[in-house]
Amino acid sequence: MTKQTLLISSLLVALLNTQASAIDFVPMPKIEKRVMPNDNNEILSFSNAVDKAKDSIVYIATRQTKTQKYINKVNPLLEQFFGYRHNPHRNPDRQSLGSGVIVSQDGYIITNSHVVKDADEIMVKLPDSQKEYTAKLIGSDPKSDVAVIKIDATGLKPIKMGRSSELKIGDVVFAIGNPFGVGMSVSQGIVSAQHKDGIGINEYENFIQTDASINPGNSGGALIDSRGALIGINSAIITRSGGNNGIGFAIEIDMVKNIAKKLIEDGSVERGYLGVSIGNLTKNLKKLYRHDSGALLIDIVKDSPADVAGLKRGDLVLKIDEHIIDDAASLKNTIGMYAPGTRVKVSVERDGSVDDFFVKLSDLSEAAAGDNTTLLEGITLENLDDKYRYRLRIPENIEGVLITEIDAESDAAEQGVRPGDVIVQIEQSPITNLAELSKVLGSKKQREFKRIYVYRNGRVFVVALK
């Protein structure tokens, strides 16, 4: 080997050593021992945790004998979950199965709102029993998908409640319910994510995401931790095939408790109304604020509680009382926990400083009564936003108002209009939002039939409605 070759080799070795020493990986300690659960004639089991909870899980069967008035709202996720699309001309005697969780000794049971929706008869069967009870609907909150029913029974075993604040990603969890009507079944998984929102399943969302198998019939059943404590109510799955793909959602227990308590005490849920349009901080917007999380006020409704209190566009909401606000969904859910008439402290960042405003909330239901969502006879409408565009694959160049619900006996339904259609024009006036639609239609008293242009799957057709 020549001197020149030796020199080049030495330089290469030195270069490699320099590169290798530039990265200092952090090692885990060496594995010292592997443990077999049965080394001492023992097995790893969560049987005790399941036993604590399973006697609190009931099976629910509902029967609907009346014709459904409304075609289902646009919700592809729930359509996939149940495996069918609602048909107003179906057999009027319809049955469905679900699950529920006993929360009191005297027969109060929490389940999903969609499990008991439009039911004329609700039957409940206790675990390990053939006796059926006729249940009474105490209250239902479709916006959060929580409902409470009650059976005439005593000495029942209520489940023990967990706390959302104690839950961690990676915790072992179990879904208990009545999938496909086969009887009580338990599936295992972990907490995959927390505080999930924007899924498009409910209006108010605060989900635990889990890979524990949740299938049709599990709805309304329990998601428990490894102690047997209730941490969520199973609600829905995301699926392409109708089966479980490892993405299931359960409503977080703190929201469940809040809603259920109101339903039991008042029979309904009244939510506070702030009167704002909200959004999240984007990467570029974060450069303009000291805080990198919060709910951004995009617009203020005139004469609303927010307007009266002095909140402005561009304010970044950081806290409501002592509740930290991380994003727009957090603000929406937090305000929804308060009753109308409640006075809350809203902490916002404005022009680099943090200011407090005191707002007396009004009633959301009263505000919603005038929101122009029923401007056309038999049709419920919403502004077309990015969430609906994504879910319904509506192109960016299509502007209009989305039809979300239709009376099955209306003129619109008879003319073939369906949920998911977009109203793009009325007579000669293009439509981009509800305000424009209301202006074009005029007052109800003077309303006459008009040509309504509707977009669906790449084409436009016209119907006559008033």
VODO-524761 format. One line per field, with one value per residue (C-alpha): x, y, z; residue in three letters; residue number from 1; chain. Coordinates in steps of 0.25 Angstrom, whole numbers. Example, Ala and Ser with C-alpha at 12.3 -4.5 7.8 and 13.67 -1.06 7.14 Angstrom:
2
u <- c(49 / 55)
v <- c(-18 / -4)
w <- c(31 / 29)
code <- c(ALA / SER)
pos <- c(1 / 2)
unit <- c(A / A)
END
This chain:
466
u <- c(0 / 6 / 8 / -3 / -13 / -10 / -12 / -26 / -30 / -26 / -34 / -47 / -46 / -44 / -56 / -65 / -61 / -64 / -78 / -81 / -77 / -86 / -99 / -101 / -112 / -119 / -120 / -131 / -125 / -122 / -133 / -131 / -142 / -154 / -166 / -176 / -190 / -191 / -177 / -184 / -196 / -202 / -208 / -210 / -225 / -234 / -246 / -248 / -249 / -259 / -267 / -268 / -275 / -282 / -294 / -297 / -298 / -312 / -317 / -327 / -336 / -345 / -357 / -363 / -376 / -379 / -374 / -361 / -364 / -350 / -340 / -327 / -318 / -305 / -295 / -287 / -280 / -293 / -298 / -286 / -287 / -301 / -299 / -311 / -316 / -329 / -341 / -354 / -362 / -357 / -365 / -371 / -369 / -354 / -345 / -331 / -322 / -312 / -306 / -308 / -301 / -308 / -304 / -314 / -320 / -334 / -333 / -326 / -319 / -310 / -309 / -307 / -318 / -317 / -320 / -334 / -337 / -352 / -354 / -369 / -365 / -352 / -349 / -337 / -332 / -322 / -310 / -312 / -327 / -338 / -347 / -350 / -354 / -361 / -353 / -357 / -349 / -345 / -338 / -329 / -319 / -316 / -305 / -296 / -303 / -306 / -319 / -325 / -336 / -342 / -347 / -356 / -346 / -339 / -326 / -319 / -303 / -299 / -286 / -274 / -270 / -256 / -251 / -246 / -235 / -229 / -229 / -216 / -212 / -208 / -217 / -223 / -238 / -250 / -262 / -274 / -288 / -297 / -290 / -299 / -309 / -300 / -301 / -291 / -277 / -264 / -253 / -239 / -231 / -224 / -227 / -222 / -225 / -233 / -242 / -245 / -254 / -257 / -261 / -274 / -282 / -289 / -290 / -283 / -271 / -262 / -257 / -248 / -242 / -239 / -235 / -244 / -254 / -267 / -278 / -293 / -300 / -289 / -295 / -298 / -290 / -278 / -263 / -256 / -242 / -234 / -240 / -254 / -258 / -267 / -258 / -267 / -280 / -277 / -283 / -278 / -267 / -260 / -261 / -260 / -266 / -276 / -268 / -258 / -245 / -239 / -244 / -255 / -260 / -266 / -272 / -263 / -269 / -268 / -277 / -286 / -288 / -291 / -301 / -308 / -309 / -317 / -326 / -329 / -332 / -338 / -342 / -334 / -321 / -321 / -308 / -302 / -301 / -289 / -292 / -278 / -272 / -259 / -247 / -234 / -220 / -213 / -197 / -197 / -207 / -199 / -188 / -198 / -201 / -193 / -201 / -200 / -214 / -228 / -241 / -240 / -253 / -255 / -268 / -278 / -293 / -299 / -306 / -302 / -296 / -282 / -285 / -291 / -279 / -269 / -263 / -257 / -252 / -238 / -239 / -233 / -241 / -231 / -240 / -255 / -255 / -244 / -246 / -234 / -238 / -229 / -237 / -250 / -256 / -252 / -259 / -272 / -272 / -269 / -280 / -289 / -288 / -293 / -308 / -314 / -313 / -300 / -290 / -276 / -262 / -256 / -241 / -235 / -223 / -224 / -213 / -203 / -209 / -219 / -232 / -244 / -259 / -271 / -282 / -296 / -300 / -313 / -321 / -315 / -329 / -335 / -323 / -325 / -339 / -336 / -324 / -331 / -329 / -344 / -346 / -351 / -363 / -359 / -344 / -333 / -321 / -307 / -296 / -286 / -273 / -260 / -264 / -276 / -268 / -258 / -269 / -278 / -267 / -273 / -263 / -257 / -263 / -277 / -283 / -297 / -305 / -305 / -318 / -316 / -330 / -343 / -358 / -361 / -375 / -370 / -371 / -356 / -355 / -365 / -357 / -345 / -337 / -328 / -319 / -306 / -311 / -306 / -315 / -307 / -317 / -331 / -337 / -326 / -319 / -307 / -307 / -294 / -300 / -313 / -313 / -314 / -324 / -333 / -332 / -336 / -347 / -353 / -364 / -372 / -385 / -381 / -374 / -378 / -372 / -358 / -348 / -338 / -325 / -319 / -305 / -302 / -290 / -285 / -299 / -309 / -325 / -336 / -349 / -360 / -362 / -366)
v <- c(0 / 13 / 25 / 33 / 22 / 21 / 36 / 35 / 23 / 31 / 43 / 35 / 28 / 41 / 47 / 35 / 36 / 51 / 49 / 38 / 46 / 58 / 50 / 46 / 36 / 35 / 20 / 13 / 5 / -9 / -19 / -27 / -36 / -41 / -46 / -56 / -54 / -69 / -71 / -72 / -79 / -66 / -59 / -45 / -42 / -30 / -39 / -31 / -18 / -23 / -30 / -17 / -11 / -21 / -22 / -7 / -9 / -12 / -15 / -6 / -9 / 1 / 1 / 12 / 10 / 24 / 29 / 37 / 52 / 56 / 50 / 48 / 60 / 59 / 51 / 41 / 36 / 31 / 26 / 17 / 13 / 8 / 2 / 8 / 22 / 26 / 24 / 31 / 20 / 9 / -1 / 8 / -3 / -1 / -8 / -4 / -9 / -1 / -1 / 7 / 10 / 9 / 22 / 20 / 10 / 14 / 12 / 24 / 20 / 28 / 24 / 31 / 41 / 34 / 20 / 25 / 35 / 35 / 22 / 20 / 8 / 6 / -7 / -10 / -23 / -25 / -33 / -48 / -46 / -49 / -39 / -27 / -13 / -2 / 10 / 25 / 35 / 46 / 55 / 55 / 64 / 62 / 73 / 64 / 51 / 48 / 43 / 38 / 28 / 21 / 8 / 5 / -3 / -2 / -8 / -7 / -6 / 8 / 9 / 17 / 29 / 33 / 47 / 53 / 60 / 47 / 40 / 39 / 35 / 20 / 16 / 2 / 3 / -7 / -4 / -12 / -13 / -21 / -21 / -27 / -31 / -43 / -40 / -34 / -33 / -27 / -22 / -16 / -5 / 8 / 23 / 27 / 42 / 51 / 64 / 61 / 70 / 75 / 60 / 64 / 54 / 64 / 79 / 78 / 69 / 64 / 50 / 40 / 33 / 18 / 6 / -3 / -10 / -2 / -8 / -5 / -8 / -3 / 11 / 16 / 6 / 8 / 11 / 7 / 8 / -3 / 0 / -2 / 13 / 19 / 29 / 30 / 26 / 19 / 27 / 24 / 19 / 23 / 12 / 10 / -4 / -3 / -11 / -7 / -1 / 3 / 17 / 18 / 30 / 31 / 44 / 48 / 45 / 60 / 64 / 52 / 55 / 70 / 67 / 55 / 63 / 74 / 64 / 57 / 70 / 79 / 69 / 77 / 85 / 100 / 105 / 119 / 128 / 137 / 143 / 141 / 134 / 127 / 121 / 115 / 122 / 118 / 117 / 132 / 137 / 132 / 142 / 153 / 149 / 146 / 133 / 122 / 116 / 121 / 123 / 135 / 144 / 146 / 153 / 158 / 158 / 171 / 174 / 160 / 157 / 158 / 171 / 177 / 173 / 180 / 168 / 171 / 164 / 160 / 157 / 144 / 137 / 130 / 126 / 126 / 127 / 117 / 108 / 109 / 111 / 104 / 106 / 109 / 96 / 97 / 111 / 105 / 94 / 102 / 113 / 101 / 96 / 109 / 112 / 124 / 136 / 132 / 143 / 139 / 145 / 145 / 147 / 151 / 156 / 169 / 177 / 170 / 171 / 162 / 168 / 162 / 165 / 160 / 155 / 151 / 139 / 139 / 126 / 119 / 113 / 127 / 132 / 120 / 122 / 134 / 128 / 126 / 111 / 108 / 119 / 109 / 100 / 86 / 89 / 91 / 99 / 103 / 111 / 103 / 102 / 95 / 83 / 80 / 82 / 72 / 62 / 63 / 65 / 78 / 86 / 99 / 107 / 103 / 114 / 113 / 108 / 94 / 86 / 77 / 72 / 70 / 67 / 54 / 59 / 73 / 78 / 78 / 64 / 60 / 68 / 60 / 70 / 62 / 65 / 69 / 77 / 91 / 103 / 112 / 121 / 127 / 132 / 141 / 143 / 135 / 130 / 129 / 129 / 129 / 144 / 145 / 134 / 141 / 154 / 148 / 141 / 153 / 152 / 139 / 146 / 151 / 138 / 132 / 120 / 123 / 115 / 109 / 104 / 92 / 86 / 71 / 63 / 72 / 76 / 87 / 84 / 94 / 92 / 101 / 104 / 115)
w <- c(0 / -4 / 5 / -3 / -1 / 14 / 15 / 8 / 17 / 30 / 25 / 22 / 36 / 43 / 35 / 39 / 53 / 53 / 47 / 57 / 69 / 64 / 69 / 83 / 84 / 97 / 100 / 109 / 120 / 117 / 118 / 131 / 132 / 124 / 132 / 129 / 136 / 138 / 145 / 158 / 153 / 150 / 137 / 133 / 134 / 135 / 139 / 152 / 145 / 135 / 146 / 153 / 141 / 133 / 143 / 140 / 125 / 119 / 105 / 98 / 87 / 81 / 72 / 63 / 57 / 52 / 39 / 41 / 37 / 34 / 25 / 33 / 34 / 25 / 33 / 25 / 37 / 44 / 31 / 30 / 45 / 44 / 30 / 23 / 18 / 23 / 14 / 17 / 9 / 18 / 26 / 37 / 48 / 50 / 61 / 65 / 76 / 85 / 99 / 112 / 125 / 139 / 147 / 159 / 167 / 164 / 149 / 142 / 129 / 120 / 105 / 92 / 87 / 73 / 80 / 85 / 74 / 69 / 77 / 81 / 90 / 97 / 103 / 113 / 117 / 129 / 128 / 131 / 131 / 122 / 128 / 119 / 125 / 117 / 118 / 119 / 112 / 122 / 112 / 100 / 95 / 80 / 79 / 88 / 85 / 100 / 105 / 118 / 120 / 132 / 136 / 148 / 156 / 169 / 175 / 162 / 161 / 156 / 150 / 156 / 149 / 145 / 142 / 128 / 135 / 140 / 126 / 118 / 104 / 104 / 116 / 114 / 112 / 109 / 101 / 107 / 100 / 91 / 77 / 66 / 77 / 81 / 95 / 105 / 99 / 103 / 94 / 98 / 93 / 97 / 98 / 84 / 86 / 95 / 93 / 79 / 72 / 58 / 54 / 49 / 57 / 67 / 68 / 82 / 81 / 92 / 88 / 93 / 81 / 84 / 76 / 84 / 75 / 75 / 65 / 63 / 76 / 84 / 83 / 97 / 104 / 113 / 111 / 124 / 129 / 135 / 149 / 143 / 144 / 133 / 125 / 113 / 105 / 92 / 81 / 67 / 58 / 45 / 35 / 20 / 20 / 31 / 41 / 51 / 46 / 59 / 60 / 70 / 78 / 92 / 98 / 109 / 123 / 128 / 117 / 119 / 134 / 131 / 120 / 128 / 140 / 133 / 126 / 139 / 146 / 135 / 124 / 114 / 112 / 111 / 106 / 108 / 96 / 94 / 80 / 73 / 61 / 64 / 58 / 62 / 61 / 48 / 47 / 42 / 52 / 64 / 60 / 63 / 77 / 90 / 93 / 83 / 87 / 89 / 81 / 71 / 70 / 55 / 56 / 67 / 66 / 67 / 81 / 85 / 100 / 94 / 87 / 99 / 108 / 98 / 92 / 78 / 65 / 67 / 82 / 85 / 96 / 106 / 118 / 122 / 137 / 141 / 128 / 119 / 105 / 95 / 82 / 76 / 79 / 94 / 94 / 88 / 98 / 110 / 107 / 104 / 119 / 125 / 126 / 120 / 129 / 135 / 137 / 132 / 132 / 118 / 118 / 104 / 98 / 91 / 85 / 93 / 107 / 114 / 118 / 125 / 121 / 128 / 119 / 123 / 114 / 107 / 102 / 90 / 86 / 86 / 77 / 68 / 66 / 57 / 50 / 36 / 36 / 32 / 21 / 11 / 14 / 19 / 18 / 28 / 23 / 28 / 22 / 14 / 21 / 19 / 28 / 20 / 7 / 11 / 16 / 4 / -6 / -11 / -20 / -15 / -27 / -23 / -14 / -8 / 4 / 9 / 11 / 23 / 26 / 18 / 22 / 15 / 11 / 6 / -8 / -8 / -5 / -16 / -26 / -22 / -13 / -3 / 9 / 3 / -8 / -9 / -13 / -22 / -28 / -27 / -39 / -44 / -31 / -28 / -13 / -5 / 10 / 18 / 19 / 4 / 3 / 13 / 6 / -8 / -2 / 5 / 16 / 18 / 17 / 3 / -2 / -15 / -23 / -28 / -37 / -28 / -34 / -27 / -29 / -27 / -31 / -43 / -48 / -46 / -46 / -44 / -35 / -31 / -16 / -7)
code <- c(MET / THR / LYS / GLN / THR / LEU / LEU / ILE / SER / SER / LEU / LEU / VAL / ALA / LEU / LEU / ASN / THR / GLN / ALA / SER / ALA / ILE / ASP / PHE / VAL / PRO / MET / PRO / LYS / ILE / GLU / LYS / ARG / VAL / MET / PRO / ASN / ASP / ASN / ASN / GLU / ILE / LEU / SER / PHE / SER / ASN / ALA / VAL / ASP / LYS / ALA / LYS / ASP / SER / ILE / VAL / TYR / ILE / ALA / THR / ARG / GLN / THR / LYS / THR / GLN / LYS / TYR / ILE / ASN / LYS / VAL / ASN / PRO / LEU / LEU / GLU / GLN / PHE / PHE / GLY / TYR / ARG / HIS / ASN / PRO / HIS / ARG / ASN / PRO / ASP / ARG / GLN / SER / LEU / GLY / SER / GLY / VAL / ILE / VAL / SER / GLN / ASP / GLY / TYR / ILE / ILE / THR / ASN / SER / HIS / VAL / VAL / LYS / ASP / ALA / ASP / GLU / ILE / MET / VAL / LYS / LEU / PRO / ASP / SER / GLN / LYS / GLU / TYR / THR / ALA / LYS / LEU / ILE / GLY / SER / ASP / PRO / LYS / SER / ASP / VAL / ALA / VAL / ILE / LYS / ILE / ASP / ALA / THR / GLY / LEU / LYS / PRO / ILE / LYS / MET / GLY / ARG / SER / SER / GLU / LEU / LYS / ILE / GLY / ASP / VAL / VAL / PHE / ALA / ILE / GLY / ASN / PRO / PHE / GLY / VAL / GLY / MET / SER / VAL / SER / GLN / GLY / ILE / VAL / SER / ALA / GLN / HIS / LYS / ASP / GLY / ILE / GLY / ILE / ASN / GLU / TYR / GLU / ASN / PHE / ILE / GLN / THR / ASP / ALA / SER / ILE / ASN / PRO / GLY / ASN / SER / GLY / GLY / ALA / LEU / ILE / ASP / SER / ARG / GLY / ALA / LEU / ILE / GLY / ILE / ASN / SER / ALA / ILE / ILE / THR / ARG / SER / GLY / GLY / ASN / ASN / GLY / ILE / GLY / PHE / ALA / ILE / GLU / ILE / ASP / MET / VAL / LYS / ASN / ILE / ALA / LYS / LYS / LEU / ILE / GLU / ASP / GLY / SER / VAL / GLU / ARG / GLY / TYR / LEU / GLY / VAL / SER / ILE / GLY / ASN / LEU / THR / LYS / ASN / LEU / LYS / LYS / LEU / TYR / ARG / HIS / ASP / SER / GLY / ALA / LEU / LEU / ILE / ASP / ILE / VAL / LYS / ASP / SER / PRO / ALA / ASP / VAL / ALA / GLY / LEU / LYS / ARG / GLY / ASP / LEU / VAL / LEU / LYS / ILE / ASP / GLU / HIS / ILE / ILE / ASP / ASP / ALA / ALA / SER / LEU / LYS / ASN / THR / ILE / GLY / MET / TYR / ALA / PRO / GLY / THR / ARG / VAL / LYS / VAL / SER / VAL / GLU / ARG / ASP / GLY / SER / VAL / ASP / ASP / PHE / PHE / VAL / LYS / LEU / SER / ASP / LEU / SER / GLU / ALA / ALA / ALA / GLY / ASP / ASN / THR / THR / LEU / LEU / GLU / GLY / ILE / THR / LEU / GLU / ASN / LEU / ASP / ASP / LYS / TYR / ARG / TYR / ARG / LEU / ARG / ILE / PRO / GLU / ASN / ILE / GLU / GLY / VAL / LEU / ILE / THR / GLU / ILE / ASP / ALA / GLU / SER / ASP / ALA / ALA / GLU / GLN / GLY / VAL / ARG / PRO / GLY / ASP / VAL / ILE / VAL / GLN / ILE / GLU / GLN / SER / PRO / ILE / THR / ASN / LEU / ALA / GLU / LEU / SER / LYS / VAL / LEU / GLY / SER / LYS / LYS / GLN / ARG / GLU / PHE / LYS / ARG / ILE / TYR / VAL / TYR / ARG / ASN / GLY / ARG / VAL / PHE / VAL / VAL / ALA / LEU / LYS)
pos <- c(1 / 2 / 3 / 4 / 5 / 6 / 7 / 8 / 9 / 10 / 11 / 12 / 13 / 14 / 15 / 16 / 17 / 18 / 19 / 20 / 21 / 22 / 23 / 24 / 25 / 26 / 27 / 28 / 29 / 30 / 31 / 32 / 33 / 34 / 35 / 36 / 37 / 38 / 39 / 40 / 41 / 42 / 43 / 44 / 45 / 46 / 47 / 48 / 49 / 50 / 51 / 52 / 53 / 54 / 55 / 56 / 57 / 58 / 59 / 60 / 61 / 62 / 63 / 64 / 65 / 66 / 67 / 68 / 69 / 70 / 71 / 72 / 73 / 74 / 75 / 76 / 77 / 78 / 79 / 80 / 81 / 82 / 83 / 84 / 85 / 86 / 87 / 88 / 89 / 90 / 91 / 92 / 93 / 94 / 95 / 96 / 97 / 98 / 99 / 100 / 101 / 102 / 103 / 104 / 105 / 106 / 107 / 108 / 109 / 110 / 111 / 112 / 113 / 114 / 115 / 116 / 117 / 118 / 119 / 120 / 121 / 122 / 123 / 124 / 125 / 126 / 127 / 128 / 129 / 130 / 131 / 132 / 133 / 134 / 135 / 136 / 137 / 138 / 139 / 140 / 141 / 142 / 143 / 144 / 145 / 146 / 147 / 148 / 149 / 150 / 151 / 152 / 153 / 154 / 155 / 156 / 157 / 158 / 159 / 160 / 161 / 162 / 163 / 164 / 165 / 166 / 167 / 168 / 169 / 170 / 171 / 172 / 173 / 174 / 175 / 176 / 177 / 178 / 179 / 180 / 181 / 182 / 183 / 184 / 185 / 186 / 187 / 188 / 189 / 190 / 191 / 192 / 193 / 194 / 195 / 196 / 197 / 198 / 199 / 200 / 201 / 202 / 203 / 204 / 205 / 206 / 207 / 208 / 209 / 210 / 211 / 212 / 213 / 214 / 215 / 216 / 217 / 218 / 219 / 220 / 221 / 222 / 223 / 224 / 225 / 226 / 227 / 228 / 229 / 230 / 231 / 232 / 233 / 234 / 235 / 236 / 237 / 238 / 239 / 240 / 241 / 242 / 243 / 244 / 245 / 246 / 247 / 248 / 249 / 250 / 251 / 252 / 253 / 254 / 255 / 256 / 257 / 258 / 259 / 260 / 261 / 262 / 263 / 264 / 265 / 266 / 267 / 268 / 269 / 270 / 271 / 272 / 273 / 274 / 275 / 276 / 277 / 278 / 279 / 280 / 281 / 282 / 283 / 284 / 285 / 286 / 287 / 288 / 289 / 290 / 291 / 292 / 293 / 294 / 295 / 296 / 297 / 298 / 299 / 300 / 301 / 302 / 303 / 304 / 305 / 306 / 307 / 308 / 309 / 310 / 311 / 312 / 313 / 314 / 315 / 316 / 317 / 318 / 319 / 320 / 321 / 322 / 323 / 324 / 325 / 326 / 327 / 328 / 329 / 330 / 331 / 332 / 333 / 334 / 335 / 336 / 337 / 338 / 339 / 340 / 341 / 342 / 343 / 344 / 345 / 346 / 347 / 348 / 349 / 350 / 351 / 352 / 353 / 354 / 355 / 356 / 357 / 358 / 359 / 360 / 361 / 362 / 363 / 364 / 365 / 366 / 367 / 368 / 369 / 370 / 371 / 372 / 373 / 374 / 375 / 376 / 377 / 378 / 379 / 380 / 381 / 382 / 383 / 384 / 385 / 386 / 387 / 388 / 389 / 390 / 391 / 392 / 393 / 394 / 395 / 396 / 397 / 398 / 399 / 400 / 401 / 402 / 403 / 404 / 405 / 406 / 407 / 408 / 409 / 410 / 411 / 412 / 413 / 414 / 415 / 416 / 417 / 418 / 419 / 420 / 421 / 422 / 423 / 424 / 425 / 426 / 427 / 428 / 429 / 430 / 431 / 432 / 433 / 434 / 435 / 436 / 437 / 438 / 439 / 440 / 441 / 442 / 443 / 444 / 445 / 446 / 447 / 448 / 449 / 450 / 451 / 452 / 453 / 454 / 455 / 456 / 457 / 458 / 459 / 460 / 461 / 462 / 463 / 464 / 465 / 466)
unit <- c(A / A / A / A / A / A / A / A / A / A / A / A / A / A / A / A / A / A / A / A / A / A / A / A / A / A / A / A / A / A / A / A / A / A / A / A / A / A / A / A / A / A / A / A / A / A / A / A / A / A / A / A / A / A / A / A / A / A / A / A / A / A / A / A / A / A / A / A / A / A / A / A / A / A / A / A / A / A / A / A / A / A / A / A / A / A / A / A / A / A / A / A / A / A / A / A / A / A / A / A / A / A / A / A / A / A / A / A / A / A / A / A / A / A / A / A / A / A / A / A / A / A / A / A / A / A / A / A / A / A / A / A / A / A / A / A / A / A / A / A / A / A / A / A / A / A / A / A / A / A / A / A / A / A / A / A / A / A / A / A / A / A / A / A / A / A / A / A / A / A / A / A / A / A / A / A / A / A / A / A / A / A / A / A / A / A / A / A / A / A / A / A / A / A / A / A / A / A / A / A / A / A / A / A / A / A / A / A / A / A / A / A / A / A / A / A / A / A / A / A / A / A / A / A / A / A / A / A / A / A / A / A / A / A / A / A / A / A / A / A / A / A / A / A / A / A / A / A / A / A / A / A / A / A / A / A / A / A / A / A / A / A / A / A / A / A / A / A / A / A / A / A / A / A / A / A / A / A / A / A / A / A / A / A / A / A / A / A / A / A / A / A / A / A / A / A / A / A / A / A / A / A / A / A / A / A / A / A / A / A / A / A / A / A / A / A / A / A / A / A / A / A / A / A / A / A / A / A / A / A / A / A / A / A / A / A / A / A / A / A / A / A / A / A / A / A / A / A / A / A / A / A / A / A / A / A / A / A / A / A / A / A / A / A / A / A / A / A / A / A / A / A / A / A / A / A / A / A / A / A / A / A / A / A / A / A / A / A / A / A / A / A / A / A / A / A / A / A / A / A / A / A / A / A / A / A / A / A / A / A / A / A / A / A / A / A / A / A / A / A / A / A / A / A / A / A / A / A / A / A / A / A / A / A / A / A / A / A / A / A / A / A / A / A / A / A / A / A / A / A / A / A / A / A / A / A / A / A / A / A / A / A / A / A / A / A)
END
